[in-house]
C-alpha cells in the first residue's frame, strides 16, 4: 500500500486545502491520529523553545563579546529547523496533494539547510578548541 | 482502509515521489544527505569537542544532554527517510516515530535549557 503524489497538470503551489490530520503520507491514521499530531507539534515546539534558550545562553555567556560562528550556525540551524518541522506537518498531512511551496520551501530545503548549519556549527565548535 | 501493523514496500527513489519527474526525485533524494549527515556530524563533532575540551574531567550534564539531543535528532531525521519513501509503513513505525520525536524534543529542550540556566540565574 503506497500512496504516490497525484500528478497535477499545473504545478500545485499550495496544498493547504487538502490538509487532513486523519491521514499521514496519504495513509489513514485511525487511533494514531492524535499521538501523531502531538508528536509532530512537539518536534516543532521543541525547536522554538531550544532557539529561545540558545539565544539566552549565547547572549549571557558571551556577554558583549562577539558570538563565535559555531554558535551562530547552531542557532540558525535550530531556528530553520522550526520551519522544516512545520513544513513537515503540512506536507505530510496534505499528501498526496502537497503544494510545491510546502514540499520544497518549507519541508525539504529548510531540513537540509537546518541540518547542514547545525553540523557546520558543531564542526566549528570542535575546530575552536583544536586550533 | 486501515493502517497495517507493519508493512515493507519497495519504492524506487528515482521514480518517487514525483513520478516521471526524475530531476525532482533526485533533488529530494540528494537533499537527504545534508539532512541526515548534518545532524550526524553535529553529534560526532560535539562529542569530539567535549572530549577535547574537558579531557579527563567529567562532561557537565548540560553538554551531555545537548549532545544526546543531536544523537536523537539524527535518529529522528533517519526515521523520516523510510516514512517519506514509504519503504516502511504501519502502526509500529508511527509509534516508534512518536517515541523518537518525544525523546529528541525532550533532550533538545532540556539540553538548551540547562545550558542557558546557569547564566539566566546569574
gemmi code that builds the backbone of each chain (N, CA, C; Angstrom):
import gemmi

chains = {
    "A": [
        ("UNK", (0.847, -1.190, 0.000), (0.000, 0.000, 0.000), (0.886, 1.244, 0.000)),
        ("UNK", (1.098, 1.810, -1.183), (1.905, 3.028, -1.308), (1.002, 4.126, -1.870)),
        ("UNK", (1.130, 5.310, -1.307), (0.318, 6.427, -1.819), (1.246, 7.424, -2.506)),
        ("UNK", (1.386, 7.342, -3.835), (2.258, 8.310, -4.518), (1.568, 9.662, -4.651)),
        ("UNK", (2.347, 10.672, -4.987), (1.758, 12.001, -5.183), (0.855, 11.964, -6.410)),
        ("UNK", (-0.208, 12.744, -6.366), (-1.107, 12.836, -7.517), (-0.534, 13.877, -8.478)),
        ("UNK", (-0.242, 13.467, -9.716), (0.296, 14.470, -10.651), (-0.781, 15.483, -11.036)),
        ("UNK", (-0.403, 16.749, -11.020), (-1.341, 17.811, -11.408), (-0.891, 18.410, -12.740)),
        ("UNK", (-1.820, 18.718, -13.615), (-1.432, 19.293, -14.915), (-0.663, 20.605, -14.737)),
        ("UNK", (-1.076, 21.394, -13.750), (-0.359, 22.632, -13.408), (0.291, 22.393, -12.043)),
        ("UNK", (1.524, 22.894, -11.832), (2.129, 22.696, -10.500), (1.224, 23.252, -9.400)),
        ("UNK", (0.994, 22.438, -8.383), (0.131, 22.855, -7.280), (0.990, 23.675, -6.312)),
        ("UNK", (0.787, 24.990, -6.280), (1.644, 25.844, -5.448), (1.401, 25.611, -3.957)),
        ("UNK", (0.145, 25.640, -3.553), (-0.220, 25.398, -2.149), (-1.230, 24.249, -2.081)),
        ("UNK", (-1.033, 23.389, -1.093), (-1.956, 22.252, -0.975), (-2.748, 22.294, 0.314)),
        ("UNK", (-2.808, 23.488, 0.916), (-3.408, 23.610, 2.245), (-4.859, 23.114, 2.284)),
        ("UNK", (-5.588, 23.245, 1.175), (-6.998, 22.808, 1.184), (-7.111, 21.284, 1.282)),
        ("UNK", (-5.993, 20.575, 1.023), (-6.017, 19.109, 1.123), (-5.574, 18.613, 2.499)),
        ("UNK", (-5.193, 19.552, 3.379), (-4.683, 19.153, 4.700), (-5.746, 18.371, 5.478)),
        ("UNK", (-5.371, 17.179, 5.928), (-6.302, 16.340, 6.675), (-5.502, 15.573, 7.733)),
        ("UNK", (-5.761, 15.871, 9.008), (-4.961, 15.235, 10.074), (-5.358, 13.771, 10.308)),
        ("UNK", (-6.324, 13.289, 9.537), (-6.687, 11.869, 9.639), (-5.775, 10.994, 8.788)),
        ("UNK", (-4.981, 11.627, 7.921), (-4.099, 10.895, 7.008), (-2.682, 11.441, 7.085)),
        ("UNK", (-1.705, 10.548, 7.084), (-0.296, 10.966, 7.033), (0.336, 10.248, 5.848)),
        ("UNK", (0.992, 10.982, 4.972), (1.512, 10.446, 3.701), (0.380, 9.684, 2.995)),
        ("UNK", (-0.827, 10.165, 3.122), (-1.963, 9.551, 2.428), (-2.506, 8.295, 3.084)),
        ("UNK", (-1.953, 7.917, 4.227), (-2.388, 6.681, 4.886), (-3.296, 7.012, 6.075)),
        ("UNK", (-4.374, 6.248, 6.243), (-5.307, 6.555, 7.337), (-4.671, 6.273, 8.694)),
        ("UNK", (-4.794, 7.229, 9.621), (-4.103, 7.096, 10.903), (-4.922, 6.356, 11.961)),
        ("UNK", (-6.232, 6.417, 11.841), (-7.072, 5.748, 12.848), (-6.784, 6.292, 14.239)),
        ("UNK", (-6.597, 5.380, 15.204), (-6.372, 5.798, 16.604), (-5.044, 6.543, 16.776)),
        ("UNK", (-4.168, 6.466, 15.800), (-2.871, 7.153, 15.910), (-2.933, 8.624, 15.476)),
        ("UNK", (-4.131, 9.082, 15.164), (-4.302, 10.471, 14.708), (-3.741, 11.486, 15.710)),
        ("UNK", (-4.155, 11.391, 16.970), (-3.734, 12.393, 17.959), (-2.287, 12.231, 18.403)),
        ("UNK", (-1.820, 10.985, 18.683), (-0.387, 10.863, 19.014), (0.506, 11.392, 17.885)),
        ("UNK", (0.115, 11.140, 16.636), (0.923, 11.603, 15.503), (0.955, 13.128, 15.456)),
        ("UNK", (-0.211, 13.750, 15.637), (-0.275, 15.216, 15.622), (0.539, 15.802, 16.779)),
        ("UNK", (0.389, 15.188, 17.960), (1.135, 15.681, 19.127), (2.636, 15.557, 18.920)),
        ("UNK", (3.069, 14.434, 18.372), (4.496, 14.200, 18.125), (5.059, 15.238, 17.160)),
        ("UNK", (4.323, 15.494, 16.079), (4.788, 16.463, 15.082), (4.806, 17.882, 15.663)),
        ("UNK", (3.759, 18.209, 16.435), (3.716, 19.534, 17.060), (4.848, 19.698, 18.067)),
        ("UNK", (5.070, 18.651, 18.846), (6.119, 18.710, 19.876), (7.494, 18.940, 19.248)),
        ("UNK", (7.735, 18.302, 18.102), (9.026, 18.490, 17.415), (9.228, 19.953, 17.047)),
        ("UNK", (8.181, 20.573, 16.504), (8.296, 21.984, 16.102), (8.461, 22.874, 17.343)),
        ("UNK", (7.643, 22.601, 18.372), (7.689, 23.428, 19.591), (9.049, 23.292, 20.284)),
        ("UNK", (9.609, 22.078, 20.293), (10.901, 21.884, 20.967), (11.994, 22.720, 20.299)),
        ("UNK", (11.904, 22.894, 18.988), (12.888, 23.735, 18.284), (12.683, 25.212, 18.639)),
        ("UNK", (11.414, 25.613, 18.814), (11.129, 27.005, 19.207), (11.737, 27.276, 20.585)),
        ("UNK", (11.462, 26.362, 21.530), (11.961, 26.534, 22.904), (13.494, 26.507, 22.908)),
        ("UNK", (14.078, 25.573, 22.160), (15.546, 25.475, 22.113), (16.149, 26.746, 21.537)),
        ("UNK", (15.518, 27.304, 20.500), (16.022, 28.549, 19.906), (16.054, 29.649, 20.977)),
        ("UNK", (14.975, 29.741, 21.737), (14.898, 30.758, 22.795), (16.039, 30.589, 23.800)),
        ("UNK", (16.229, 29.349, 24.280), (17.269, 29.128, 25.298), (18.676, 29.301, 24.734)),
        ("UNK", (18.881, 28.941, 23.472), (20.217, 29.115, 22.883), (20.525, 30.611, 22.741)),
        ("UNK", (19.504, 31.396, 22.392), (19.696, 32.861, 22.334), (20.092, 33.369, 23.717)),
        ("UNK", (19.363, 32.914, 24.748), (19.668, 33.335, 26.118), (21.085, 32.933, 26.513)),
        ("UNK", (21.434, 31.689, 26.190), (22.763, 31.164, 26.535), (23.867, 31.975, 25.863)),
        ("UNK", (23.750, 32.185, 24.559), (24.818, 32.891, 23.838), (24.901, 34.359, 24.284)),
        ("UNK", (23.740, 34.975, 24.527), (23.729, 36.375, 24.985), (24.476, 36.520, 26.309)),
        ("UNK", (24.137, 35.643, 27.243), (24.726, 35.772, 28.592), (26.156, 35.247, 28.637)),
        ("UNK", (26.399, 34.122, 27.981), (27.730, 33.513, 28.055), (28.783, 34.394, 27.398)),
        ("UNK", (28.441, 34.966, 26.253), (29.440, 35.763, 25.534), (29.355, 37.247, 25.903)),
        ("UNK", (28.358, 37.585, 26.714), (28.126, 38.946, 27.236), (29.005, 40.038, 26.636)),
        ("UNK", (28.554, 40.632, 25.552), (29.297, 41.750, 24.961), (30.324, 41.319, 23.931)),
        ("UNK", (30.926, 40.118, 24.143), (31.913, 39.637, 23.172), (31.179, 39.147, 21.925)),
        ("UNK", (31.930, 39.021, 20.831), (31.290, 38.541, 19.601), (30.950, 37.050, 19.736)),
        ("UNK", (29.737, 36.700, 19.345), (29.325, 35.287, 19.404), (30.063, 34.550, 18.285)),
        ("UNK", (30.766, 33.449, 18.615), (31.518, 32.746, 17.567), (30.601, 32.146, 16.515)),
        ("UNK", (31.173, 31.907, 15.324), (30.327, 31.417, 14.230), (29.759, 30.034, 14.533)),
        ("UNK", (30.455, 29.270, 15.395), (29.935, 27.943, 15.755), (28.514, 28.066, 16.312)),
        ("UNK", (28.348, 28.943, 17.308), (27.031, 29.095, 17.940), (26.040, 29.820, 17.045)),
        ("UNK", (26.562, 30.735, 16.189), (25.662, 31.400, 15.233), (25.049, 30.360, 14.292)),
        ("UNK", (25.899, 29.458, 13.803), (25.403, 28.423, 12.881), (24.428, 27.475, 13.586)),
        ("UNK", (24.783, 27.061, 14.805), (23.900, 26.147, 15.542), (22.545, 26.816, 15.781)),
        ("UNK", (22.587, 28.073, 16.198), (21.346, 28.810, 16.470), (20.483, 28.935, 15.209)),
        ("UNK", (21.106, 29.342, 14.109), (20.347, 29.464, 12.860), (19.835, 28.104, 12.390)),
        ("UNK", (20.635, 27.077, 12.598), (20.226, 25.720, 12.206), (18.984, 25.263, 12.952)),
        ("UNK", (18.971, 25.489, 14.266), (17.811, 25.090, 15.084), (16.604, 25.938, 14.696)),
        ("UNK", (16.844, 27.241, 14.459), (15.746, 28.137, 14.080), (15.121, 27.698, 12.747)),
        ("UNK", (15.969, 27.394, 11.774), (15.450, 26.997, 10.454), (14.739, 25.639, 10.541)),
        ("UNK", (15.178, 24.809, 11.489), (14.516, 23.509, 11.666), (13.065, 23.682, 12.142)),
        ("UNK", (12.753, 24.825, 12.781), (11.347, 25.099, 13.152), (10.491, 25.129, 11.870)),
        ("UNK", (11.017, 25.819, 10.857), (10.297, 25.910, 9.579), (10.145, 24.514, 8.981)),
        ("UNK", (11.250, 23.741, 9.045), (11.233, 22.396, 8.464), (10.201, 21.498, 9.147)),
        ("UNK", (10.150, 21.555, 10.477), (9.207, 20.697, 11.209), (7.762, 21.130, 10.951)),
        ("UNK", (7.554, 22.437, 10.787), (6.203, 22.920, 10.455), (5.835, 22.481, 9.033)),
        ("UNK", (6.787, 22.632, 8.123), (6.557, 22.217, 6.735), (6.312, 20.722, 6.623)),
        ("UNK", (6.963, 19.966, 7.499), (6.769, 18.510, 7.503), (5.308, 18.165, 7.830)),
        ("UNK", (4.784, 18.885, 8.830), (3.385, 18.669, 9.203), (2.474, 18.942, 8.011)),
        ("UNK", (2.695, 20.104, 7.380), (1.838, 20.489, 6.255), (1.972, 19.482, 5.109)),
        ("UNK", (3.201, 19.244, 4.699), (3.443, 18.358, 3.553), (2.911, 16.945, 3.772)),
        ("UNK", (3.180, 16.398, 4.943), (2.766, 15.017, 5.226), (1.242, 14.895, 5.359)),
        ("UNK", (0.614, 15.937, 5.922), (-0.847, 15.884, 6.085), (-1.589, 16.217, 4.780)),
        ("UNK", (-0.922, 16.916, 3.871), (-1.574, 17.266, 2.598), (-1.427, 16.155, 1.558)),
        ("UNK", (-0.509, 15.235, 1.826), (-0.248, 14.125, 0.906), (-1.545, 13.430, 0.523)),
        ("UNK", (-1.797, 13.055, -0.717), (-0.917, 13.055, -1.888), (-1.000, 14.326, -2.736)),
        ("UNK", (-1.460, 15.438, -2.136), (-1.561, 16.699, -2.879), (-0.807, 17.835, -2.195)),
        ("UNK", (0.430, 17.616, -1.769), (1.118, 18.724, -1.099), (1.495, 19.815, -2.098)),
        ("UNK", (1.435, 21.058, -1.654), (1.834, 22.149, -2.529), (3.351, 22.164, -2.705)),
        ("UNK", (3.762, 22.751, -3.808), (5.192, 22.869, -4.105), (5.887, 23.695, -3.020)),
        ("UNK", (5.206, 24.739, -2.554), (5.774, 25.615, -1.523), (6.022, 24.815, -0.242)),
        ("UNK", (5.025, 24.055, 0.198), (5.162, 23.273, 1.425), (6.258, 22.207, 1.282)),
        ("UNK", (6.233, 21.496, 0.152), (7.177, 20.377, -0.032), (8.623, 20.844, -0.174)),
        ("UNK", (8.826, 21.857, -1.016), (10.206, 22.272, -1.329), (10.709, 23.338, -0.366)),
        ("UNK", (9.917, 24.419, -0.201), (10.423, 25.571, 0.547), (10.171, 25.511, 2.051)),
        ("UNK", (9.242, 24.644, 2.467), (9.006, 24.540, 3.904), (9.493, 23.206, 4.472)),
        ("UNK", (9.514, 22.168, 3.661), (9.898, 20.857, 4.198), (11.340, 20.477, 3.833)),
        ("UNK", (11.573, 20.256, 2.553), (12.858, 19.671, 2.123), (14.037, 20.632, 2.299)),
        ("UNK", (13.926, 21.833, 1.737), (15.063, 22.770, 1.804), (15.413, 23.208, 3.230)),
        ("UNK", (14.439, 23.633, 4.042), (14.806, 24.016, 5.418), (15.401, 22.859, 6.221)),
        ("UNK", (14.938, 21.631, 5.971), (15.532, 20.487, 6.648), (17.011, 20.382, 6.294)),
        ("UNK", (17.299, 20.523, 5.003), (18.684, 20.400, 4.542), (19.543, 21.534, 5.075)),
        ("UNK", (19.034, 22.764, 4.976), (19.803, 23.928, 5.435), (19.997, 23.865, 6.955)),
        ("UNK", (18.914, 23.544, 7.674), (18.988, 23.453, 9.136), (19.996, 22.398, 9.577)),
        ("UNK", (19.900, 21.214, 8.999), (20.828, 20.122, 9.348), (22.263, 20.490, 9.018)),
        ("UNK", (22.462, 21.097, 7.843), (23.799, 21.493, 7.404), (24.403, 22.523, 8.364)),
        ("UNK", (23.604, 23.524, 8.748), (24.117, 24.585, 9.630), (24.459, 24.044, 11.023)),
        ("UNK", (23.621, 23.154, 11.543), (23.906, 22.580, 12.872), (25.201, 21.762, 12.814)),
        ("UNK", (25.334, 20.971, 11.759), (26.562, 20.168, 11.583), (27.786, 21.057, 11.445)),
        ("UNK", (27.653, 22.117, 10.658), (28.770, 23.042, 10.427), (29.131, 23.762, 11.729)),
        ("UNK", (28.105, 24.175, 12.473), (28.338, 24.855, 13.750), (29.098, 23.956, 14.713)),
        ("UNK", (28.705, 22.693, 14.787), (29.384, 21.748, 15.679), (30.830, 21.529, 15.223)),
        ("UNK", (31.037, 21.524, 13.918), (32.398, 21.365, 13.386), (33.272, 22.550, 13.824)),
        ("UNK", (32.728, 23.766, 13.708), (33.492, 24.956, 14.127), (33.735, 24.968, 15.635)),
        ("UNK", (32.775, 24.434, 16.384), (32.937, 24.329, 17.839), (34.181, 23.475, 18.148)),
        ("UNK", (34.269, 22.374, 17.442), (35.414, 21.473, 17.613), (36.708, 22.148, 17.150)),
        ("UNK", (36.619, 22.836, 16.012), (37.821, 23.499, 15.481), (38.323, 24.582, 16.438)),
        ("UNK", (37.392, 25.250, 17.137), (37.778, 26.330, 18.052), (38.653, 25.825, 19.197)),
        ("UNK", (38.464, 24.570, 19.600), (39.309, 24.068, 20.700), (40.552, 23.347, 20.202)),
        ("UNK", (40.602, 23.071, 18.906), (41.773, 22.352, 18.400), (42.761, 23.284, 17.700)),
        ("UNK", (42.268, 24.466, 17.268), (43.200, 25.330, 16.530), (43.781, 26.406, 17.456)),
    ],
    "B": [
        ("UNK", (-10.246, 1.349, 4.547), (-8.784, 1.100, 4.529), (-8.213, 1.406, 5.920)),
        ("UNK", (-7.573, 0.413, 6.544), (-6.940, 0.619, 7.840), (-5.426, 0.618, 7.682)),
        ("UNK", (-4.774, 1.314, 8.616), (-3.311, 1.338, 8.593), (-2.793, -0.025, 9.044)),
        ("UNK", (-1.949, -0.698, 8.246), (-1.449, -2.010, 8.665), (-0.550, -1.915, 9.903)),
        ("UNK", (-0.345, -3.043, 10.567), (0.549, -3.050, 11.739), (1.965, -2.698, 11.288)),
        ("UNK", (2.453, -3.396, 10.299), (3.781, -3.109, 9.748), (3.856, -3.696, 8.336)),
        ("UNK", (4.338, -2.892, 7.432), (4.418, -3.353, 6.043), (5.670, -2.772, 5.397)),
        ("UNK", (6.308, -3.580, 4.583), (7.522, -3.124, 3.899), (7.246, -3.015, 2.403)),
        ("UNK", (7.727, -1.937, 1.805), (7.494, -1.722, 0.378), (8.810, -1.498, -0.362)),
        ("UNK", (8.786, -1.827, -1.635), (9.930, -1.495, -2.477), (9.551, -0.260, -3.278)),
        ("UNK", (10.233, 0.830, -2.984), (9.950, 2.078, -3.698), (11.270, 2.607, -4.253)),
        ("UNK", (11.292, 2.869, -5.533), (12.490, 3.395, -6.174), (12.547, 4.910, -5.990)),
        ("UNK", (13.552, 5.422, -5.275), (13.608, 6.881, -5.048), (13.775, 7.692, -6.331)),
        ("UNK", (14.146, 7.040, -7.434), (14.305, 7.777, -8.695), (12.960, 7.973, -9.407)),
        ("UNK", (11.966, 7.197, -8.985), (10.641, 7.346, -9.614), (9.582, 7.815, -8.609)),
        ("UNK", (10.046, 8.250, -7.434), (9.138, 8.641, -6.353), (9.759, 9.813, -5.610)),
        ("UNK", (9.046, 10.784, -5.106), (7.582, 10.884, -5.057), (6.955, 11.585, -6.263)),
        ("UNK", (7.778, 12.134, -7.166), (7.211, 12.951, -8.247), (7.031, 12.185, -9.555)),
        ("UNK", (6.911, 10.853, -9.488), (6.652, 10.055, -10.686), (7.737, 10.208, -11.733)),
        ("UNK", (7.364, 10.619, -12.941), (8.367, 10.670, -14.027), (9.318, 11.875, -13.939)),
        ("UNK", (9.115, 12.775, -12.971), (9.986, 13.963, -12.865), (11.304, 13.583, -12.176)),
        ("UNK", (12.206, 13.005, -12.955), (13.462, 12.487, -12.407), (14.249, 13.552, -11.644)),
        ("UNK", (14.305, 14.759, -12.206), (15.069, 15.842, -11.569), (14.580, 16.126, -10.154)),
        ("UNK", (13.274, 16.211, -9.999), (12.692, 16.493, -8.686), (12.927, 15.325, -7.717)),
        ("UNK", (12.779, 14.093, -8.242), (13.003, 12.913, -7.384), (14.453, 12.865, -6.900)),
        ("UNK", (15.360, 13.187, -7.826), (16.785, 13.177, -7.495), (17.093, 14.269, -6.467)),
        ("UNK", (16.464, 15.411, -6.646), (16.641, 16.534, -5.722), (16.220, 16.124, -4.304)),
        ("UNK", (15.026, 15.516, -4.200), (14.516, 15.103, -2.881), (15.452, 14.053, -2.259)),
        ("UNK", (15.952, 13.154, -3.100), (16.846, 12.101, -2.592), (18.170, 12.696, -2.101)),
        ("UNK", (18.772, 13.553, -2.931), (20.093, 14.110, -2.594), (20.045, 15.048, -1.395)),
        ("UNK", (18.914, 15.712, -1.236), (18.790, 16.669, -0.144), (18.804, 15.957, 1.220)),
        ("UNK", (18.542, 14.655, 1.204), (18.583, 13.909, 2.461), (20.008, 13.723, 2.982)),
        ("UNK", (20.991, 13.949, 2.126), (22.392, 13.820, 2.581), (22.702, 14.892, 3.630)),
        ("UNK", (22.499, 16.204, 3.303), (22.748, 17.189, 4.374), (21.797, 17.058, 5.556)),
        ("UNK", (20.573, 16.572, 5.308), (19.615, 16.456, 6.414), (20.141, 15.466, 7.453)),
        ("UNK", (20.427, 14.243, 7.001), (20.844, 13.191, 7.941), (22.281, 13.418, 8.408)),
        ("UNK", (23.170, 13.726, 7.452), (24.577, 13.870, 7.834), (24.835, 15.154, 8.616)),
        ("UNK", (23.992, 16.157, 8.441), (24.138, 17.396, 9.220), (23.995, 17.113, 10.704)),
        ("UNK", (22.914, 16.452, 11.066), (22.687, 16.126, 12.474), (23.718, 15.104, 12.960)),
        ("UNK", (24.045, 14.141, 12.091), (25.059, 13.130, 12.446), (26.406, 13.782, 12.706)),
        ("UNK", (26.770, 14.742, 11.846), (28.044, 15.461, 12.017), (28.023, 16.253, 13.318)),
        ("UNK", (26.868, 16.844, 13.635), (26.755, 17.625, 14.874), (27.020, 16.717, 16.079)),
        ("UNK", (26.404, 15.547, 16.084), (26.613, 14.611, 17.195), (28.093, 14.200, 17.270)),
        ("UNK", (28.689, 13.941, 16.121), (30.084, 13.498, 16.049), (31.053, 14.591, 16.535)),
        ("UNK", (30.873, 15.817, 16.033), (31.811, 16.883, 16.385), (31.595, 17.404, 17.805)),
        ("UNK", (30.364, 17.358, 18.294), (30.138, 17.846, 19.664), (30.805, 16.914, 20.668)),
        ("UNK", (30.730, 15.618, 20.442), (31.381, 14.705, 21.403), (32.911, 14.828, 21.291)),
        ("UNK", (33.401, 15.066, 20.070), (34.852, 15.272, 19.896), (35.287, 16.565, 20.607)),
        ("UNK", (34.451, 17.604, 20.470), (34.721, 18.880, 21.134), (34.751, 18.686, 22.646)),
        ("UNK", (33.765, 17.975, 23.173), (33.664, 17.788, 24.624), (34.834, 16.982, 25.165)),
        ("UNK", (35.227, 15.948, 24.428), (36.360, 15.118, 24.877), (37.647, 15.935, 24.891)),
        ("UNK", (37.780, 16.785, 23.892), (38.975, 17.613, 23.785), (38.968, 18.690, 24.884)),
        ("UNK", (37.827, 19.338, 25.064), (37.724, 20.465, 25.990), (37.813, 20.014, 27.445)),
        ("UNK", (37.103, 18.943, 27.776), (37.046, 18.527, 29.178), (38.106, 17.482, 29.523)),
        ("UNK", (38.670, 16.832, 28.500), (39.727, 15.851, 28.747), (39.298, 14.797, 29.743)),
        ("UNK", (40.018, 14.704, 30.851), (39.735, 13.692, 31.875), (38.591, 14.121, 32.801)),
        ("UNK", (38.278, 15.407, 32.783), (37.218, 15.904, 33.674), (35.854, 15.403, 33.186)),
        ("UNK", (34.899, 15.268, 34.102), (33.578, 14.797, 33.667), (32.860, 15.845, 32.808)),
        ("UNK", (32.123, 15.377, 31.828), (31.368, 16.299, 30.962), (30.139, 16.780, 31.733)),
        ("UNK", (29.918, 18.098, 31.828), (28.748, 18.595, 32.576), (27.429, 18.107, 31.966)),
        ("UNK", (26.420, 18.033, 32.832), (25.131, 17.476, 32.403), (24.541, 18.225, 31.202)),
        ("UNK", (24.642, 19.589, 31.213), (24.023, 20.360, 30.137), (24.604, 19.987, 28.771)),
        ("UNK", (25.915, 19.765, 28.757), (26.554, 19.409, 27.489), (26.255, 17.965, 27.093)),
        ("UNK", (26.185, 17.087, 28.095), (25.865, 15.671, 27.819), (24.458, 15.570, 27.214)),
        ("UNK", (23.521, 16.330, 27.806), (22.132, 16.294, 27.324), (22.031, 16.947, 25.941)),
        ("UNK", (22.760, 18.041, 25.731), (22.729, 18.712, 24.429), (23.286, 17.792, 23.339)),
        ("UNK", (24.336, 17.048, 23.692), (24.889, 16.076, 22.738), (23.863, 14.975, 22.445)),
        ("UNK", (23.183, 14.502, 23.495), (22.154, 13.477, 23.295), (21.037, 13.986, 22.373)),
        ("UNK", (20.739, 15.283, 22.459), (19.720, 15.872, 21.575), (20.152, 15.736, 20.112)),
        ("UNK", (21.448, 15.902, 19.863), (21.957, 15.775, 18.494), (21.911, 14.310, 18.037)),
        ("UNK", (22.225, 13.391, 18.956), (22.182, 11.958, 18.627), (20.739, 11.572, 18.261)),
        ("UNK", (19.792, 11.958, 19.114), (18.392, 11.612, 18.854), (17.818, 12.403, 17.683)),
        ("UNK", (18.361, 13.593, 17.446), (17.970, 14.370, 16.265), (18.349, 13.614, 14.992)),
        ("UNK", (19.515, 12.964, 15.034), (19.956, 12.171, 13.886), (19.008, 10.987, 13.668)),
        ("UNK", (18.646, 10.321, 14.769), (17.716, 9.182, 14.681), (16.369, 9.669, 14.115)),
        ("UNK", (15.944, 10.832, 14.579), (14.690, 11.449, 14.128), (14.720, 11.672, 12.612)),
        ("UNK", (15.819, 12.253, 12.124), (15.912, 12.528, 10.687), (16.025, 11.230, 9.899)),
        ("UNK", (16.711, 10.251, 10.476), (16.879, 8.950, 9.789), (15.545, 8.251, 9.577)),
        ("UNK", (14.697, 8.245, 10.602), (13.427, 7.507, 10.502), (12.464, 8.184, 9.521)),
        ("UNK", (12.694, 9.487, 9.281), (11.813, 10.181, 8.338), (12.058, 9.741, 6.889)),
        ("UNK", (13.231, 9.154, 6.624), (13.538, 8.715, 5.255), (12.611, 7.557, 4.842)),
        ("UNK", (12.552, 6.441, 5.620), (11.608, 5.378, 5.226), (10.144, 5.808, 5.291)),
        ("UNK", (9.849, 6.814, 6.150), (8.456, 7.305, 6.209), (8.113, 8.009, 4.900)),
        ("UNK", (9.003, 8.924, 4.476), (8.749, 9.672, 3.243), (8.667, 8.739, 2.033)),
        ("UNK", (9.613, 7.793, 1.962), (9.651, 6.897, 0.799), (8.690, 5.711, 0.918)),
        ("UNK", (8.004, 5.639, 2.066), (7.037, 4.562, 2.321), (7.674, 3.179, 2.177)),
        ("UNK", (8.983, 3.114, 2.458), (9.658, 1.808, 2.467), (9.084, 0.966, 3.607)),
        ("UNK", (8.782, 1.664, 4.711), (8.122, 1.006, 5.835), (6.875, 1.829, 6.149)),
        ("UNK", (5.762, 1.162, 6.337), (4.556, 1.873, 6.776), (3.883, 1.059, 7.880)),
        ("UNK", (3.031, 1.690, 8.625), (2.251, 0.947, 9.612), (2.284, 1.548, 10.999)),
        ("UNK", (1.476, 0.962, 11.849), (1.295, 1.480, 13.205), (2.583, 1.403, 14.018)),
        ("UNK", (3.326, 0.294, 13.858), (4.568, 0.134, 14.624), (5.536, 1.267, 14.288)),
        ("UNK", (5.627, 1.591, 13.021), (6.531, 2.661, 12.585), (6.097, 4.002, 13.176)),
        ("UNK", (4.798, 4.289, 13.147), (4.325, 5.578, 13.660), (4.492, 5.690, 15.173)),
        ("UNK", (4.306, 4.576, 15.878), (4.528, 4.611, 17.335), (6.014, 4.858, 17.614)),
        ("UNK", (6.874, 4.175, 16.865), (8.321, 4.371, 17.015), (8.682, 5.825, 16.713)),
        ("UNK", (8.099, 6.361, 15.656), (8.354, 7.745, 15.247), (7.931, 8.708, 16.364)),
        ("UNK", (6.766, 8.446, 16.941), (6.259, 9.286, 18.032), (7.234, 9.273, 19.214)),
        ("UNK", (7.684, 8.067, 19.597), (8.605, 7.948, 20.740), (9.908, 8.714, 20.455)),
        ("UNK", (10.428, 8.546, 19.229), (11.678, 9.225, 18.862), (11.494, 10.745, 18.888)),
        ("UNK", (10.351, 11.223, 18.401), (10.083, 12.668, 18.414), (10.045, 13.204, 19.848)),
        ("UNK", (9.404, 12.443, 20.740), (9.296, 12.889, 22.137), (10.687, 12.917, 22.781)),
        ("UNK", (11.472, 11.846, 22.567), (12.803, 11.779, 23.189), (13.704, 12.889, 22.634)),
        ("UNK", (13.734, 13.045, 21.305), (14.646, 14.046, 20.731), (14.218, 15.466, 21.128)),
        ("UNK", (12.907, 15.718, 21.145), (12.413, 17.032, 21.560), (12.721, 17.313, 23.016)),
        ("UNK", (12.530, 16.287, 23.851), (12.800, 16.428, 25.282), (14.271, 16.774, 25.533)),
        ("UNK", (15.177, 16.038, 24.897), (16.612, 16.304, 25.084), (17.006, 17.674, 24.544)),
        ("UNK", (16.393, 18.089, 23.436), (16.724, 19.393, 22.857), (16.307, 20.522, 23.802)),
        ("UNK", (15.099, 20.401, 24.360), (14.626, 21.431, 25.302), (15.484, 21.413, 26.564)),
        ("UNK", (15.679, 20.209, 27.116), (16.414, 20.104, 28.383), (17.870, 20.570, 28.220)),
        ("UNK", (18.508, 20.140, 27.131), (19.913, 20.496, 26.900), (20.087, 21.992, 26.768)),
        ("UNK", (19.254, 22.637, 25.941), (19.394, 24.078, 25.743), (18.984, 24.842, 27.004)),
        ("UNK", (17.986, 24.322, 27.715), (17.574, 24.965, 28.972), (18.708, 24.927, 29.993)),
        ("UNK", (19.333, 23.756, 30.149), (20.418, 23.627, 31.131), (21.622, 24.499, 30.766)),
        ("UNK", (21.887, 24.616, 29.451), (22.988, 25.484, 29.017), (22.702, 26.940, 29.425)),
        ("UNK", (21.450, 27.355, 29.208), (21.090, 28.739, 29.494), (20.895, 28.998, 30.985)),
        ("UNK", (20.485, 27.971, 31.709), (20.050, 28.113, 33.102), (21.061, 28.853, 33.993)),
        ("UNK", (22.300, 28.388, 33.966), (23.327, 28.992, 34.828), (23.406, 30.491, 34.621)),
        ("UNK", (23.372, 30.881, 33.340), (23.603, 32.280, 33.009), (22.357, 33.114, 33.207)),
        ("UNK", (21.184, 32.497, 33.065), (19.934, 33.223, 33.311), (19.831, 33.519, 34.802)),
        ("UNK", (20.206, 32.529, 35.628), (20.153, 32.697, 37.083), (21.115, 33.794, 37.509)),
        ("UNK", (22.315, 33.797, 36.888), (23.309, 34.820, 37.228), (22.814, 36.185, 36.770)),
    ],
}
model = gemmi.Model(1)
for chain_id, residues in chains.items():
    chain = gemmi.Chain(chain_id)
    for i, (resn, *xyz) in enumerate(residues, 1):
        res = gemmi.Residue()
        res.name, res.seqid = resn, gemmi.SeqId(i, " ")
        for name, pos in zip(("N", "CA", "C"), xyz):
            atom = gemmi.Atom()
            atom.name, atom.element = name, gemmi.Element(name[0])
            atom.pos, atom.b_iso = gemmi.Position(*pos), 0.0
            res.add_atom(atom)
        chain.add_residue(res)
    model.add_chain(chain)
structure = gemmi.Structure()
structure.add_model(model)
structure.setup_entities()
